Amino acid sequence: MAQTAEQETARQLISEASQKLSEAVQRKANNLQGAKVAQAMLSVGNEKLTACTKQLGDIKHEKEKIEQKLKSLSRELLIRRALLTVLNLLHQILLPKKTKTSLKLKH
């Protein structure tokens, strides 16, 4: 959510700076100060937007890595459960029916 707020702030800065720059150009009077302020605002807005975009890209990359790891761990858990089921079946077949113990997966 912080990235969204940063992006909105950057957009507002850029919009306001563009408006000030347009006003400075339209007046054609020596409104150099207004143009400098607009230029500074545009620069800050662009920097914020660029930083925000990079941060969102980094977050997306980390999310993808975590999702891949979770998928791998889920597969591993399924395999372990399947193996445990097979071992329990073998245990029931190979051992006398008097003992009804089964193996349990350690978490």
Sequence and secondary structure as in RCSB ss.txt:
>XXXX:A:sequence
MAQTAEQETARQLISEASQKLSEAVQRKANNLQGAKVAQAMLSVGNEKLTACTKQLGDIKHEKEKIEQKLKSLSR
ELLIRRALLTVLNLLHQILLPKKTKTSLKLKH
>XXXX:A:secstr
 HHHHHHHHHHHHHHHHHHHHHHHHHH SS HHHHHHHHHHHHHHHHHHHHHHHHHHHHHHHHHHHHHHHHHHHH
HHHHHHHHHHHHHHHHHHHS TT         
